Amino acid sequence: MSRAKPEDDEYWNSSKFSAFTFDDEDDEFTKMKESKRAVNSILVDDDDDDDDVEKVSWSGEPIGSISWSVKETASSFRSSGEQSFPKIDTAPSLPKQGSGYSLSSLFKAFTDTSTRAYAPELRKPKSECKDYMSDWSPEETVRRMRKGRAYSLERFRSLQDKLLLLDEAVSLHDGNVITAVLIYLKRSLSKEILFRELMVREVALRHYVHYLKEMGEQKLLLMQYKEHLNIKDEGRRRDFLKSCLSLPFSQDDAMHVQDHYTLLERQIIIEANDKRGEAEIFRKYPRKASILNMPLITTLYYSCFYHYGEPEGTFSSPANIRKTFRISEKQYILTALGARAKLKSWFDVDSLFNTKNWLGYTKKRSPIGFHRVVDILQKNNAPAQVLQEYVNLIDDPELRLSLAQKYKCHDIVIDTYKDLKDRQQLIVYQGKVERGSHEDRKIEELINNMQIRWKN
Amino acid sequence: MYVIQAAAVRGRCAGCLMAQSGRRDAPELPDFSLLKRLARDQLIYLLEQQHEVDKLYKVELKPIVSTADQLCFLIRPRIQTVKWISDVVNLDKAAGRLRRYKIIFTPQKFYACEAVLEEQGVFGDVTCDEWAFYLLPLDDDIISLELPEFFRENFLEGDQRWVGAAGGALRLIHSLYGPFSKVYGIGQCAKMVYESWREQVEDGEQKTQQPEIGNVFLIDRDVDFITPLCSQVVYEGLVDDIFRIKCGSVEFGPEVTSSDKSIKVMLNSQDKVFNEIRNEHFSNVFGFLSQKARNLQTAYDKRRGMDIQQMKAFVSEELKGLKQEHRLLSLHIGASECIMKKKTKQDFQELLKTEHSLLEGFEVRECVSFIEEHINRQISMIDSLRLLCLLSLTENGLLPKDYRSLKAQYLQSYGIEHLLTFSNLKQMGLLVEQQPGETLTVMESKVGKLVNDKTAGKLTDAFSSLAKKSNFRALSKRLVLIPKSGEEYDLRVPRDMAYIFSGAYVPLSCKLIEQVLERDGWTGLEEITRMLNGHEFAVSGGANGTESRIKADSQRIVLVMFLGGCTYSEISALRFLGRERGYKFIVVTTAITNSGRLLEALLDNHP
């Protein structure tokens, strides 16, 4: 408001409206104090008047907010005297259509007790009344904020006041208000002080950390590492990961981040070579995607698929990857098995499980159950012969039987029943094989064999 | 956009009752279609009358191509979205383009969002409004707040921004269907929501209406994480696990419809076929559907030997209904087939066996190696995580060497960026290391020390140490959550709520509700609540104390509010409990959840 001319002041001060002077730039300090008292006296029974006030907006019309219409419909349906959700007022400075604020309506509202309004709204038409609302206690302030009413945080200037305000907000359990207060504290306190105080206020701290996270400003340890996900260029991503190595991670996590860096470094080298796809295997089985940013196990699978048998010295060889990243035997066998079976290299599959004992005999040994091996082979359409060999290696007779039946490995079923001395089951099984076939004859021979001590 | 979709009107659901009728006469449920009408009217009012909206676009955080001179955004109060809108406005400004902008926040706006507008210098160019849409009735007995973010923001981030919204939702229900006579609850958030609701109601006038809902039970999701992490085997839950039900409707793809197009179906009590199988254990569903198919055939067969008049009557009276049933039946048969196919392919039996062993605490080493192999084979990233969490929750944490090794293998299989996921799970207490010999006080003093530590890096550690123990074994023993093994459990004639998990486990959340209702409070459950970290309460409502006015029926209607989401299996269990005890449950939830959604909310492997 532009400074009023002296003659205007004279007019206002002498007029009958003098008790309602709203010009805070008025020189007559006492009069201002007077009106301030008047306003404050209205504010005393603030809460009691909630119901009356909420029904009318500044222009004197029912509030056209959405929350209002809930209430309207609700109460017309059932006469409950409930309060409706409070509406958060839109900004006072907005030239909002349809909200005809005028000084006259202000006075009207003030004099008409049935539609008495709140002081904060005085701020709406002009900013003259700022002083009056700044007297709200922390408690009143946060309650107003929760209800979406006008408020002001500027008066909370001392650290003590700020903290009182924050604690009051926390005690309300309304995250929206807590964050609003924190935003104010962030703007008006130094980082060090704010952080020091938040350290002893867990709820507020968590709201603050979450707010910073949402704003993209939070730089806690893992969030810093997470930044790499935003870097598209693999070279820059690798360099970024390298810079993360110096962050104070826990021992375990530091190792994982180191692995991440090493892995991407390898992938970049492998990708550069394989992109050209000159080797025969790439022409036969073209790559579907680049290996960049794939998980370690996917990289190992890729290496077992395209680079099997390369000497350990090469970065792309399975042996090198296995060693560098300390991959367990079980994990290695599973992955190599999947890749070699996919290529139908049954010879490679065989040699994965071959171990020689000290006499030089080869024996099949596996860190994963052979039933799982069978499962993987079967999913890769292994021929019956290969499948049969591995079904036979399953230790548990029950499991062996069920898989042998599933994959129609008749010889194994028959042998297993023979080992179990289960003549009855053998007879039952005879019904399932082709009459006159090799299996049929074998069963016939067995059940007539008097030397076996059948259990049934 | 899905908000709008969510508001689409469905007519009043005809009062279809459950397949089996209750032990006692079950009271009628209140009519919630009013809630939907309210929400719709509000939105229409906002869009048409206030802002003259004629076209809707989905917010995709991409540049806007439009010649309109006013843009209106209907959004969730998320900072990221508001930032994007600010960019749109600033781009327009730079190009000298004049437009009016309006943001309608739903269900409410946040100060932090307005602060973004202010910071970006567009406050004033953009005006804000609110669509206070809190409650979407998904069915006769399910109301959703459709706030999936509630779970992560409240339980992981510790942000209480939705407490007021939950309190407000409760207030609305109270004003329409109350007054409630009793409110029970457990959980830190439940307590805050109750407080918020109470304060919101306090200013209101005395109630004079007839109450329709008598009792309320508020429960935090973190009271029971085990139940939502288990594989669902009841039909509705399975459909949700596999096809993902959104806002009460599901899209069945070509593999179900056996045609080349997808069909969207509303899944609620109006679908007569669905209504009869939704709460059934999956093993019964096929039998039921084939019986139904036979009945349908018989009904169609009636046509044979009809004369013209009879035929005319048949066509006009029965045929339409039969055709409708036919359509639904073939859809659900298709869905069941699809479920069967998927569940056998993934070695589902083995997975279930592992889950049950974990719940029982039986052959835990075998479970650990099953999980390890699951991870090694790079099968479903979410399932691996789910099993890890179940292992941790049932065993009060993993042995340190298991934790290190399984975490390392997980990162190798699914990507090292999951480091953040693990940190989140640790913070939530979902996947932790065992703390051998550490008593609570030792832990507390350690936490105290960390909180005072000034390095920011220690912050997350401090939070994670606050994560509580699950005490599942002891709870399960006290509450008899695991029925004796070896006994035959007839899934067609369920004897308790355990049927929703094939008779292997009674859901903890539902068992608590049962116990509290039975005892009319927490008396006698002190040991249990201590193991659940307290925060339980029971309050008698109705300050006016007009007990005489309260209808007896309303006392048997119980509103259960899940803060952080509930699963369809839990709803099925409560429906069962209701039939057994003569209650009717109304479930109000911040969102429908399942193991997939719950864990996906905690993943942090993307920018």
Interface residues (C-beta under 8 A of the other chain):
Chain A: D47 D50 D51 G64 S65 I66 S67 S69 V70 T73 A74 F77 R78 S79 S80 G81 E82 Q83 F85 K87 I88 T90 A91 S93 L94 K96 M145 R146 H173 D174 G175 N176 V177 I178 T179 A180 I183 F195 R196 M199 V200 E202 V203 L205 R206 H207 V209 H210 Y211 K213 E214 M215 K219 L220 L221 L222 Y225 K226 H228 L229 N230 P248 D252 D253 H256 V257 D259 H260 L263 P295 L296 I297 T298 F325 I327 S328 K330 Q331 L334 T335 G338 I368 R372
Chain B: L34 R37 L38 D41 Q42 L43 Y45 L46 Q50 R78 I79 Q80 Q108 K109 F110 Y111 A112 E114 A115 V116 F123 G124 T127 C128 D129 E130 W131 A132 E153 E157 G158 D159 Q160 R161 W162 V163 G164 G168 R171 L172 H174 S175 L176 M192 E195 S196 Q200 V201 D203 G204 E205 Q206 K207 T208 Q209 E372 E373 N376 R377 Q378 R404 K407 A408 Q409 L411 Q412 S413 Y414 G415 I416 E417 L419 L420 S423 V451 N452 K454 T455 A456 G457 L459 T460 F463 D604 N605 H606 P607
